[in-house]
Amino acid sequence: MKWGLLLVLGLASASVARPESDGEAESGPSPDNQDERVSYEGAQVIQVDTNTDKEIIESIFKKKEVDRWAGNRTHMDIFVPSSLASEIKTFLMEKNVSYSVMIEDVQRAIDVENLVETDEDEFAGRKGHKMTWKSYHSLEDIYGYLDFLAETYPSQVRVGSAGNSVEGRPIKYIVISSGNPNAKKFWIDGGIHAREWISPATVTYIISELVENRDNNQQIASDIDYYIVPVINPDGYEYTRRYQRLWRKNRSRGNYFCPGVDLNRNWGYKWGGLGTSNENCREIYRGTGPFSEPETRSVSNFILNNKNDMKGFITFHSYGQYILLPYGHDYNTLPPDFKEMERVGRKAALAIKSVGGATYQVGNSAKLLYPAAGGSDDWAKGVAGIKYAYTIELRDQGTYGFTLPAQYIIPTAKEAMAAVHTVARAVQES
């Protein structure tokens, strides 16, 4: 998620290491240990009413062990380790601040979010790939699926690498061709923030619909070429699967104690502004300069090399259920065609609701949530000149947060596909 002004979870106890937050977070001086998997046993997520004295709320974050997960102008979701849960809830009650416990035990939520594969799922590889959308898959499975599609549909699909990550992993893309020489282009990506697992899962589902279920999506497949990167941050994604489930940034080693850069503060449009930090230990650390990271540098160059007739752009994040419009770098700057973008965004929200019943709020990201400079959607609109550029924050609204169980992958992805349909039709008409 694009959240700013968050404080990171520190190493408050032996049982709970620091999960990184979605925004301005400060981590203590202890290097991450790649030989141990972080446990969040006993940690909780509480949702706090922010319609109160801001100083009361901000005082909570003076404790390094507290981490703000998400929020808007009415509430925020706060991660607290087991060692502080009772103290913080007592403090809120004493100050008459309304709150509710959203997640009773974060580790328990993590333990059950990704379903154990059944025999049927294990044999799915006989189709030539392992993707089932019944569980959250590894990077190897995701990339294997892209390769399978390229081999199976050679006239429609092309797979390649936009570049390599910090640790040398390829940043794989797939181009789904309409076969129309006059086709317009539509960019879709996911996985820029490592812990937002529902994002790559959703993007791969969209890929499957556009390729393997092409006949049912012919309306938006006949004259649009899709350029899709399911995991922009492959190092971070794999790190969350192996060691630290709530890791957010990439795996840049610019600082031994505080590795990583927030890739969604590193794009070269209004870089370094509101909602970013120049401190390595902050979760919204923007890097040493615009496009300092190989992930953002490679992907942005790939987009620029293919930007002719590129009219659509959606980057998928989680969570909160929002369709967000540029610009996010400050409170007062909107694109000249904001009303048209908002119109299409609202149609997308209606399409989502008609498919799954979920409500998505639509609006400018800085006003609806918070300012955040250096984001990919701002760059897509302000530099690449892509007309319909959106950030979509997927399910849910805090019940599970980043630990959304795998059973919600397909419902969430179907809603996202409805949004893609809506924006694609606007692209066709542009």
C-alpha positions as a Markdown table, in Angstrom:
| # | Residue | x | y | z |
|---|---|---|---|---|
| 1 | Met | 0.0 | 0.0 | 0.0 |
| 2 | Lys | 1.1 | 3.6 | -0.5 |
| 3 | Trp | 0.7 | 4.6 | 3.1 |
| 4 | Gly | 3.0 | 7.2 | 4.6 |
| 5 | Leu | 4.0 | 8.5 | 8.0 |
| 6 | Leu | 4.4 | 5.0 | 9.6 |
| 7 | Leu | 6.8 | 3.8 | 12.3 |
| 8 | Val | 8.4 | 0.5 | 11.9 |
| 9 | Leu | 8.2 | -2.5 | 14.2 |
| 10 | Gly | 11.4 | -2.9 | 16.1 |
| 11 | Leu | 12.8 | -6.0 | 17.8 |
| 12 | Ala | 10.9 | -5.6 | 21.0 |
| 13 | Ser | 11.1 | -9.2 | 22.1 |
| 14 | Ala | 12.7 | -12.5 | 21.0 |
| 15 | Ser | 9.4 | -13.8 | 19.6 |
| 16 | Val | 8.5 | -10.8 | 17.5 |
| 17 | Ala | 11.0 | -9.3 | 15.1 |
| 18 | Arg | 10.2 | -6.2 | 13.3 |
| 19 | Pro | 7.7 | -6.4 | 10.4 |
| 20 | Glu | 8.2 | -3.3 | 8.2 |
| 21 | Ser | 5.3 | -0.9 | 7.9 |
| 22 | Asp | 3.6 | 0.7 | 4.9 |
| 23 | Gly | 5.0 | 4.1 | 5.5 |
| 24 | Glu | 7.4 | 6.1 | 7.5 |
| 25 | Ala | 8.9 | 3.5 | 9.8 |
| 26 | Glu | 12.0 | 3.5 | 11.8 |
| 27 | Ser | 13.8 | 0.3 | 12.5 |
| 28 | Gly | 16.3 | -0.4 | 15.3 |
| 29 | Pro | 20.0 | -1.1 | 14.7 |
| 30 | Ser | 19.9 | -4.8 | 14.2 |
| 31 | Pro | 20.6 | -6.5 | 10.8 |
| 32 | Asp | 18.1 | -8.9 | 9.4 |
| 33 | Asn | 19.0 | -12.5 | 9.9 |
| 34 | Gln | 18.3 | -14.5 | 6.8 |
| 35 | Asp | 18.8 | -17.8 | 8.6 |
| 36 | Glu | 15.7 | -17.3 | 10.8 |
| 37 | Arg | 12.1 | -16.9 | 10.0 |
| 38 | Val | 10.4 | -14.0 | 11.8 |
| 39 | Ser | 7.6 | -14.9 | 14.2 |
| 40 | Tyr | 4.8 | -12.4 | 15.0 |
| 41 | Glu | 3.2 | -14.6 | 17.7 |
| 42 | Gly | 0.8 | -12.6 | 19.9 |
| 43 | Ala | 1.1 | -9.5 | 17.9 |
| 44 | Gln | -2.2 | -7.7 | 17.1 |
| 45 | Val | -3.7 | -5.3 | 14.6 |
| 46 | Ile | -6.1 | -2.7 | 16.1 |
| 47 | Gln | -8.2 | -0.2 | 14.2 |
| 48 | Val | -8.3 | 3.2 | 15.8 |
| 49 | Asp | -10.7 | 6.0 | 15.2 |
| 50 | Thr | -8.7 | 9.0 | 14.1 |
| 51 | Asn | -11.4 | 11.5 | 14.7 |
| 52 | Thr | -9.7 | 12.6 | 17.9 |
| 53 | Asp | -6.7 | 14.6 | 19.1 |
| 54 | Lys | -3.9 | 13.9 | 16.7 |
| 55 | Glu | -1.4 | 14.2 | 19.4 |
| 56 | Ile | -2.9 | 11.2 | 21.3 |
| 57 | Ile | -2.7 | 9.0 | 18.2 |
| 58 | Glu | 0.8 | 10.2 | 17.3 |
| 59 | Ser | 2.1 | 9.5 | 20.8 |
| 60 | Ile | 1.5 | 5.8 | 20.2 |
| 61 | Phe | 4.1 | 5.9 | 17.5 |
| 62 | Lys | 6.8 | 7.1 | 19.8 |
| 63 | Lys | 7.3 | 3.4 | 20.6 |
| 64 | Lys | 9.4 | 1.9 | 17.8 |
| 65 | Glu | 7.6 | -1.4 | 18.2 |
| 66 | Val | 4.4 | 0.0 | 16.8 |
| 67 | Asp | 3.7 | 0.0 | 13.1 |
| 68 | Arg | 0.9 | 1.6 | 11.2 |
| 69 | Trp | -0.4 | -0.7 | 8.5 |
| 70 | Ala | -3.0 | 1.3 | 6.7 |
| 71 | Gly | -5.5 | 4.0 | 7.1 |
| 72 | Asn | -7.3 | 7.1 | 5.8 |
| 73 | Arg | -8.8 | 10.2 | 7.3 |
| 74 | Thr | -11.2 | 8.4 | 9.6 |
| 75 | His | -9.3 | 5.4 | 10.9 |
| 76 | Met | -5.9 | 3.6 | 10.9 |
| 77 | Asp | -4.8 | 0.0 | 11.4 |
| 78 | Ile | -2.0 | -0.3 | 13.9 |
| 79 | Phe | 0.3 | -3.3 | 14.4 |
| 80 | Val | 1.4 | -3.8 | 18.0 |
| 81 | Pro | 3.6 | -6.6 | 19.3 |
| 82 | Ser | 2.4 | -8.8 | 22.1 |
| 83 | Ser | 4.6 | -7.0 | 24.6 |
| 84 | Leu | 2.7 | -3.7 | 24.1 |
| 85 | Ala | -0.8 | -4.8 | 23.2 |
| 86 | Ser | -2.3 | -4.5 | 26.7 |
| 87 | Glu | -0.5 | -1.2 | 27.4 |
| 88 | Ile | -1.6 | 0.5 | 24.2 |
| 89 | Lys | -5.2 | -0.6 | 24.5 |
| 90 | Thr | -5.3 | 0.6 | 28.1 |
| 91 | Phe | -3.9 | 3.9 | 27.0 |
| 92 | Leu | -6.5 | 4.3 | 24.3 |
| 93 | Met | -9.3 | 3.5 | 26.7 |
| 94 | Glu | -8.0 | 6.1 | 29.2 |
| 95 | Lys | -8.0 | 8.7 | 26.4 |
| 96 | Asn | -11.5 | 7.7 | 25.3 |
| 97 | Val | -10.3 | 6.7 | 21.8 |
| 98 | Ser | -12.5 | 4.2 | 20.1 |
| 99 | Tyr | -10.7 | 1.1 | 18.7 |
| 100 | Ser | -11.4 | -2.5 | 17.8 |
| 101 | Val | -9.1 | -5.5 | 17.5 |
| 102 | Met | -9.0 | -6.5 | 13.8 |
| 103 | Ile | -6.4 | -9.3 | 14.1 |
| 104 | Glu | -6.1 | -11.1 | 17.5 |
| 105 | Asp | -2.8 | -12.9 | 16.6 |
| 106 | Val | -0.9 | -11.9 | 13.5 |
| 107 | Gln | 1.2 | -15.0 | 13.4 |
| 108 | Arg | -1.9 | -17.2 | 13.5 |
| 109 | Ala | -3.3 | -15.1 | 10.6 |
| 110 | Ile | -0.1 | -15.7 | 8.7 |
| 111 | Asp | -0.2 | -19.4 | 9.4 |
| 112 | Val | -3.7 | -19.9 | 7.9 |
| 113 | Glu | -3.6 | -17.3 | 5.0 |
| 114 | Asn | -1.9 | -19.7 | 2.5 |
| 115 | Leu | -3.8 | -23.0 | 2.2 |
| 116 | Val | -1.8 | -26.2 | 2.2 |
| 117 | Glu | -2.0 | -27.7 | -1.3 |
| 118 | Thr | -4.2 | -30.7 | -1.8 |
| 119 | Asp | -3.2 | -33.6 | -4.0 |
| 120 | Glu | -5.3 | -32.1 | -6.8 |
| 121 | Asp | -3.3 | -28.9 | -6.5 |
| 122 | Glu | 0.0 | -30.7 | -6.5 |
| 123 | Phe | -0.9 | -32.5 | -9.8 |
| 124 | Ala | -1.8 | -29.2 | -11.4 |
| 125 | Gly | 1.7 | -29.1 | -12.7 |
| 126 | Arg | 0.7 | -31.8 | -15.2 |
| 127 | Lys | -1.0 | -29.0 | -17.2 |
| 128 | Gly | 2.4 | -27.5 | -17.7 |
| 129 | His | 2.3 | -25.1 | -14.8 |
| 130 | Lys | 1.5 | -25.0 | -11.1 |
| 131 | Met | -0.8 | -22.0 | -10.8 |
| 132 | Thr | -4.1 | -22.7 | -9.2 |
| 133 | Trp | -5.2 | -19.4 | -7.6 |
| 134 | Lys | -6.1 | -21.5 | -4.5 |
| 135 | Ser | -2.9 | -20.5 | -2.8 |
| 136 | Tyr | -0.2 | -17.8 | -3.0 |
| 137 | His | 2.5 | -19.1 | -5.3 |
| 138 | Ser | 6.3 | -18.7 | -5.3 |
| 139 | Leu | 8.1 | -16.6 | -7.8 |
| 140 | Glu | 9.3 | -19.8 | -9.5 |
| 141 | Asp | 5.7 | -20.8 | -10.0 |
| 142 | Ile | 4.7 | -17.4 | -11.4 |
| 143 | Tyr | 7.6 | -17.2 | -13.8 |
| 144 | Gly | 7.0 | -20.8 | -14.8 |
| 145 | Tyr | 3.4 | -19.9 | -15.7 |
| 146 | Leu | 4.6 | -17.1 | -17.9 |
| 147 | Asp | 7.0 | -19.4 | -19.7 |
| 148 | Phe | 4.2 | -22.0 | -20.1 |
| 149 | Leu | 1.9 | -19.4 | -21.8 |
| 150 | Ala | 4.7 | -18.3 | -24.1 |
| 151 | Glu | 5.3 | -21.9 | -25.2 |
| 152 | Thr | 1.6 | -22.7 | -25.5 |
| 153 | Tyr | 0.4 | -19.5 | -27.2 |
| 154 | Pro | 3.4 | -18.4 | -29.3 |
| 155 | Ser | 1.4 | -16.3 | -31.7 |
| 156 | Gln | -0.2 | -14.3 | -28.8 |
| 157 | Val | 2.3 | -14.2 | -26.0 |
| 158 | Arg | 5.9 | -13.0 | -25.7 |
| 159 | Val | 7.8 | -13.2 | -22.4 |
| 160 | Gly | 11.0 | -11.5 | -21.5 |
| 161 | Ser | 12.9 | -9.6 | -18.8 |
| 162 | Ala | 12.7 | -5.8 | -18.3 |
| 163 | Gly | 16.0 | -6.1 | -16.3 |
| 164 | Asn | 17.3 | -7.6 | -13.1 |
| 165 | Ser | 16.7 | -6.9 | -9.4 |
| 166 | Val | 19.2 | -6.0 | -6.8 |
| 167 | Glu | 19.9 | -9.7 | -6.2 |
| 168 | Gly | 20.0 | -10.5 | -9.9 |
| 169 | Arg | 16.5 | -12.0 | -10.3 |
| 170 | Pro | 14.9 | -11.2 | -13.7 |
| 171 | Ile | 11.9 | -8.9 | -13.7 |
| 172 | Lys | 9.8 | -10.8 | -16.1 |
| 173 | Tyr | 7.1 | -9.3 | -18.3 |
| 174 | Ile | 4.5 | -10.8 | -20.6 |
| 175 | Val | 3.2 | -9.1 | -23.7 |
| 176 | Ile | -0.3 | -10.3 | -24.8 |
| 177 | Ser | -0.8 | -9.3 | -28.4 |
| 178 | Ser | -4.1 | -8.6 | -30.0 |
| 179 | Gly | -2.6 | -9.2 | -33.5 |
| 180 | Asn | -3.9 | -5.8 | -34.5 |
| 181 | Pro | -1.1 | -3.6 | -35.9 |
| 182 | Asn | -3.0 | -0.5 | -34.8 |
| 183 | Ala | -3.6 | -1.7 | -31.3 |
| 184 | Lys | -3.4 | 0.5 | -28.3 |
| 185 | Lys | -1.3 | -0.5 | -25.3 |
| 186 | Phe | -2.3 | -1.2 | -21.6 |
| 187 | Trp | 0.2 | -1.5 | -18.8 |
| 188 | Ile | -0.6 | -3.7 | -15.7 |
| 189 | Asp | 1.8 | -4.5 | -12.8 |
| 190 | Gly | 1.8 | -5.9 | -9.3 |
| 191 | Gly | 4.1 | -6.8 | -6.5 |
| 192 | Ile | 6.0 | -3.5 | -6.0 |
| 193 | His | 5.6 | -3.9 | -2.3 |
| 194 | Ala | 6.8 | -7.3 | -1.2 |
| 195 | Arg | 4.2 | -8.2 | 1.5 |
| 196 | Glu | 1.1 | -7.4 | -0.6 |
| 197 | Trp | 0.7 | -11.0 | -1.9 |
| 198 | Ile | -2.8 | -10.5 | -3.2 |
| 199 | Ser | -1.3 | -8.2 | -5.9 |
| 200 | Pro | 0.8 | -10.7 | -7.9 |
| 201 | Ala | -1.9 | -13.3 | -7.4 |
| 202 | Thr | -4.5 | -11.0 | -8.9 |
| 203 | Val | -2.2 | -9.9 | -11.8 |
| 204 | Thr | -1.5 | -13.5 | -12.8 |
| 205 | Tyr | -5.2 | -14.2 | -12.7 |
| 206 | Ile | -5.8 | -11.3 | -15.1 |
| 207 | Ile | -3.1 | -12.8 | -17.4 |
| 208 | Ser | -4.8 | -16.1 | -17.3 |
| 209 | Glu | -8.1 | -14.5 | -18.3 |
| 210 | Leu | -6.6 | -12.5 | -21.2 |
| 211 | Val | -4.7 | -15.5 | -22.6 |
| 212 | Glu | -6.4 | -18.8 | -21.6 |
| 213 | Asn | -9.9 | -17.4 | -21.4 |
| 214 | Arg | -9.5 | -15.1 | -24.4 |
| 215 | Asp | -12.8 | -15.9 | -26.0 |
| 216 | Asn | -14.7 | -14.6 | -23.0 |
| 217 | Asn | -12.6 | -11.4 | -23.0 |
| 218 | Gln | -12.6 | -10.8 | -26.7 |
| 219 | Gln | -14.2 | -7.4 | -26.3 |
| 220 | Ile | -11.0 | -6.0 | -24.7 |
| 221 | Ala | -8.5 | -8.4 | -26.3 |
| 222 | Ser | -9.0 | -7.7 | -30.0 |
| 223 | Asp | -7.5 | -4.2 | -30.3 |
| 224 | Ile | -5.3 | -3.8 | -27.1 |
| 225 | Asp | -1.9 | -5.2 | -26.4 |
| 226 | Tyr | -1.2 | -5.8 | -22.7 |
| 227 | Tyr | 2.2 | -5.3 | -21.2 |
| 228 | Ile | 2.2 | -6.9 | -17.7 |
| 229 | Val | 4.8 | -7.4 | -15.0 |
| 230 | Pro | 3.3 | -9.5 | -12.1 |
| 231 | Val | 6.1 | -9.0 | -9.7 |
| 232 | Ile | 8.2 | -5.7 | -9.9 |
| 233 | Asn | 9.9 | -6.5 | -6.6 |
| 234 | Pro | 11.0 | -10.2 | -7.0 |
| 235 | Asp | 13.7 | -10.1 | -4.2 |
| 236 | Gly | 11.3 | -8.7 | -1.7 |
| 237 | Tyr | 8.5 | -11.1 | -2.6 |
| 238 | Glu | 10.7 | -14.1 | -2.1 |
| 239 | Tyr | 12.1 | -12.7 | 1.1 |
| 240 | Thr | 8.5 | -12.5 | 2.5 |
| 241 | Arg | 8.0 | -16.1 | 1.6 |
| 242 | Arg | 11.2 | -17.3 | 3.2 |
| 243 | Tyr | 12.0 | -15.1 | 6.1 |
| 244 | Gln | 9.9 | -12.0 | 7.0 |
| 245 | Arg | 6.3 | -12.1 | 5.9 |
| 246 | Leu | 5.7 | -8.4 | 6.5 |
| 247 | Trp | 8.7 | -7.1 | 4.6 |
| 248 | Arg | 7.8 | -4.2 | 2.3 |
| 249 | Lys | 10.8 | -2.7 | 0.5 |
| 250 | Asn | 13.3 | -4.2 | -2.0 |
| 251 | Arg | 16.5 | -5.8 | -0.8 |
| 252 | Ser | 19.0 | -3.0 | -1.6 |
| 253 | Arg | 22.0 | -3.3 | 0.7 |
| 254 | Gly | 22.8 | 0.4 | 0.9 |
| 255 | Asn | 22.6 | 0.2 | 4.7 |
| 256 | Tyr | 23.6 | -2.9 | 6.7 |
| 257 | Phe | 21.1 | -2.3 | 9.6 |
| 258 | Cys | 18.3 | -1.0 | 7.4 |
| 259 | Pro | 18.3 | -2.5 | 4.0 |
| 260 | Gly | 15.8 | -1.7 | 1.3 |
| 261 | Val | 14.2 | 1.1 | -0.6 |
| 262 | Asp | 10.5 | 1.8 | -1.0 |
| 263 | Leu | 10.2 | 1.2 | -4.7 |
| 264 | Asn | 7.0 | 3.3 | -4.8 |
| 265 | Arg | 8.8 | 6.4 | -3.6 |
| 266 | Asn | 11.7 | 5.9 | -6.1 |
| 267 | Trp | 10.1 | 6.9 | -9.4 |
| 268 | Gly | 11.4 | 10.0 | -11.1 |
| 269 | Tyr | 8.5 | 12.4 | -11.0 |
| 270 | Lys | 8.4 | 14.9 | -8.1 |
| 271 | Trp | 10.9 | 12.5 | -6.4 |
| 272 | Gly | 11.8 | 13.4 | -2.8 |
| 273 | Gly | 8.6 | 15.2 | -1.9 |
| 274 | Leu | 5.8 | 14.7 | 0.7 |
| 275 | Gly | 5.3 | 11.2 | 2.1 |
| 276 | Thr | 8.9 | 10.2 | 1.6 |
| 277 | Ser | 12.1 | 10.0 | 3.7 |
| 278 | Asn | 15.8 | 10.3 | 3.2 |
| 279 | Glu | 16.5 | 8.0 | 6.1 |
| 280 | Asn | 17.4 | 4.4 | 5.3 |
| 281 | Cys | 15.6 | 3.0 | 8.3 |
| 282 | Arg | 12.3 | 4.6 | 7.3 |
| 283 | Glu | 9.8 | 2.4 | 5.5 |
| 284 | Ile | 9.2 | 5.2 | 3.0 |
| 285 | Tyr | 12.9 | 5.6 | 2.3 |
| 286 | Arg | 13.0 | 7.0 | -1.2 |
| 287 | Gly | 16.5 | 5.9 | -2.1 |
| 288 | Thr | 19.6 | 8.0 | -3.0 |
| 289 | Gly | 18.0 | 9.5 | -6.1 |
| 290 | Pro | 15.2 | 9.1 | -8.7 |
| 291 | Phe | 15.4 | 5.6 | -10.1 |
| 292 | Ser | 18.3 | 4.7 | -7.9 |
| 293 | Glu | 17.0 | 1.1 | -7.8 |
| 294 | Pro | 17.5 | -1.4 | -10.7 |
| 295 | Glu | 13.8 | -2.4 | -10.4 |
| 296 | Thr | 12.3 | 1.0 | -11.0 |
| 297 | Arg | 15.0 | 2.0 | -13.5 |
| 298 | Ser | 14.5 | -1.2 | -15.6 |
| 299 | Val | 10.7 | -1.0 | -15.5 |
| 300 | Ser | 10.5 | 2.7 | -16.3 |
| 301 | Asn | 12.9 | 2.3 | -19.2 |
| 302 | Phe | 10.8 | -0.6 | -20.5 |
| 303 | Ile | 7.6 | 1.5 | -20.4 |
| 304 | Leu | 9.3 | 4.4 | -22.1 |
| 305 | Asn | 10.5 | 2.2 | -24.9 |
| 306 | Asn | 6.9 | 1.0 | -25.5 |
| 307 | Lys | 4.9 | 4.1 | -24.6 |
| 308 | Asn | 3.7 | 4.9 | -28.1 |
| 309 | Asp | -0.1 | 4.4 | -28.0 |
| 310 | Met | 0.0 | 3.3 | -24.4 |
| 311 | Lys | -3.2 | 4.6 | -23.0 |
| 312 | Gly | -3.9 | 2.5 | -19.9 |
| 313 | Phe | -1.9 | 1.9 | -16.7 |
| 314 | Ile | -3.0 | 0.1 | -13.5 |
| 315 | Thr | -0.7 | -0.8 | -10.7 |
| 316 | Phe | -2.2 | -3.2 | -8.1 |
| 317 | His | -1.5 | -2.8 | -4.4 |
| 318 | Ser | -3.2 | -3.8 | -1.1 |
| 319 | Tyr | -5.0 | -3.1 | 1.0 |
| 320 | Gly | -8.1 | -0.8 | 1.6 |
| 321 | Gln | -10.3 | -1.1 | -1.5 |
| 322 | Tyr | -9.5 | 2.1 | -3.3 |
| 323 | Ile | -9.2 | 3.3 | -6.9 |
| 324 | Leu | -6.7 | 6.1 | -6.7 |
| 325 | Leu | -6.0 | 8.8 | -9.2 |
| 326 | Pro | -2.9 | 11.0 | -9.6 |
| 327 | Tyr | -1.3 | 13.2 | -8.6 |
| 328 | Gly | -0.2 | 11.9 | -5.2 |
| 329 | His | 2.8 | 14.1 | -4.6 |
| 330 | Asp | 0.9 | 16.9 | -3.0 |
| 331 | Tyr | -2.7 | 17.9 | -2.0 |
| 332 | Asn | -3.3 | 20.5 | -4.6 |
| 333 | Thr | -2.2 | 19.2 | -8.0 |
| 334 | Leu | -4.6 | 17.3 | -10.3 |
| 335 | Pro | -4.2 | 16.3 | -14.0 |
| 336 | Pro | -6.1 | 18.5 | -16.5 |
| 337 | Asp | -8.3 | 15.5 | -17.4 |
| 338 | Phe | -8.9 | 14.5 | -13.8 |
| 339 | Lys | -12.7 | 14.6 | -14.3 |
| 340 | Glu | -12.5 | 12.1 | -17.1 |
| 341 | Met | -10.2 | 9.8 | -15.1 |
| 342 | Glu | -12.6 | 10.1 | -12.2 |
| 343 | Arg | -15.5 | 9.2 | -14.4 |
| 344 | Val | -13.8 | 6.0 | -15.6 |
| 345 | Gly | -12.7 | 5.2 | -12.1 |
| 346 | Arg | -16.2 | 5.4 | -10.8 |
| 347 | Lys | -17.4 | 3.2 | -13.5 |
| 348 | Ala | -14.7 | 0.7 | -12.6 |
| 349 | Ala | -15.9 | 0.8 | -8.9 |
| 350 | Leu | -19.5 | 0.1 | -10.1 |
| 351 | Ala | -18.2 | -2.8 | -12.2 |
| 352 | Ile | -16.4 | -4.2 | -9.2 |
| 353 | Lys | -19.4 | -4.0 | -7.0 |
| 354 | Ser | -21.6 | -5.7 | -9.6 |
| 355 | Val | -19.2 | -8.7 | -9.7 |
| 356 | Gly | -18.4 | -9.3 | -6.1 |
| 357 | Gly | -20.3 | -6.8 | -4.0 |
| 358 | Ala | -17.2 | -5.1 | -2.6 |
| 359 | Thr | -17.2 | -1.3 | -2.3 |
| 360 | Tyr | -14.1 | 0.6 | -3.7 |
| 361 | Gln | -13.7 | 4.3 | -3.0 |
| 362 | Val | -12.6 | 6.5 | -5.8 |
| 363 | Gly | -10.6 | 9.7 | -5.6 |
| 364 | Asn | -7.3 | 11.5 | -5.7 |
| 365 | Ser | -4.7 | 9.6 | -3.7 |
| 366 | Ala | -3.4 | 12.5 | -1.7 |
| 367 | Lys | -6.8 | 13.7 | -0.7 |
| 368 | Leu | -8.4 | 10.4 | -0.1 |
| 369 | Leu | -5.5 | 8.9 | 1.7 |
| 370 | Tyr | -2.2 | 10.9 | 2.1 |
| 371 | Pro | 0.5 | 12.5 | -0.1 |
| 372 | Ala | 3.2 | 10.2 | -1.4 |
| 373 | Ala | 5.7 | 11.5 | -4.0 |
| 374 | Gly | 7.7 | 9.3 | -6.3 |
| 375 | Gly | 4.9 | 6.9 | -7.0 |
| 376 | Ser | 4.6 | 4.9 | -10.3 |
| 377 | Asp | 1.2 | 6.2 | -11.1 |
| 378 | Asp | 2.3 | 9.8 | -10.9 |
| 379 | Trp | 5.2 | 9.0 | -13.1 |
| 380 | Ala | 3.0 | 7.2 | -15.6 |
| 381 | Lys | 0.8 | 10.2 | -15.9 |
| 382 | Gly | 3.3 | 13.0 | -15.6 |
| 383 | Val | 6.2 | 11.6 | -17.5 |
| 384 | Ala | 5.1 | 8.7 | -19.7 |
| 385 | Gly | 1.9 | 10.6 | -20.6 |
| 386 | Ile | -0.4 | 7.6 | -20.1 |
| 387 | Lys | -4.0 | 8.9 | -20.1 |
| 388 | Tyr | -5.7 | 6.5 | -17.8 |
| 389 | Ala | -3.3 | 5.9 | -14.9 |
| 390 | Tyr | -4.6 | 4.3 | -11.7 |
| 391 | Thr | -3.4 | 2.7 | -8.5 |
| 392 | Ile | -5.9 | 0.1 | -7.3 |
| 393 | Glu | -5.7 | -1.0 | -3.6 |
| 394 | Leu | -7.3 | -4.5 | -3.5 |
| 395 | Arg | -9.1 | -6.3 | -0.7 |
| 396 | Asp | -9.7 | -6.0 | 2.1 |
| 397 | Gln | -10.6 | -3.2 | 4.5 |
| 398 | Gly | -8.7 | -4.4 | 7.5 |
| 399 | Thr | -10.2 | -7.7 | 8.7 |
| 400 | Tyr | -7.1 | -9.5 | 7.4 |
| 401 | Gly | -5.0 | -6.7 | 6.0 |
| 402 | Phe | -1.9 | -8.0 | 4.4 |
| 403 | Thr | -2.7 | -11.5 | 5.5 |
| 404 | Leu | -5.7 | -12.0 | 3.2 |
| 405 | Pro | -6.5 | -15.7 | 3.1 |
| 406 | Ala | -5.9 | -17.5 | -0.2 |
| 407 | Gln | -9.7 | -18.3 | -0.4 |
| 408 | Tyr | -10.2 | -14.6 | -1.4 |
| 409 | Ile | -7.7 | -14.6 | -4.3 |
| 410 | Ile | -10.3 | -15.5 | -7.0 |
| 411 | Pro | -13.1 | -13.2 | -5.7 |
| 412 | Thr | -10.6 | -10.3 | -5.5 |
| 413 | Ala | -9.1 | -11.1 | -8.9 |
| 414 | Lys | -12.5 | -11.3 | -10.5 |
| 415 | Glu | -13.3 | -7.8 | -9.2 |
| 416 | Ala | -9.9 | -6.5 | -10.5 |
| 417 | Met | -10.7 | -8.0 | -13.9 |
| 418 | Ala | -13.9 | -6.1 | -14.0 |
| 419 | Ala | -12.0 | -2.9 | -13.4 |
| 420 | Val | -9.6 | -3.8 | -16.2 |
| 421 | His | -12.5 | -4.3 | -18.5 |
| 422 | Thr | -13.8 | -0.8 | -17.7 |
| 423 | Val | -10.5 | 1.0 | -18.1 |
| 424 | Ala | -9.8 | -1.0 | -21.3 |
| 425 | Arg | -13.1 | 0.2 | -22.8 |
| 426 | Ala | -12.1 | 3.7 | -22.1 |
| 427 | Val | -8.7 | 3.1 | -23.7 |
| 428 | Gln | -10.5 | 1.8 | -26.8 |
| 429 | Glu | -12.6 | 5.0 | -27.0 |
| 430 | Ser | -9.7 | 7.3 | -26.4 |
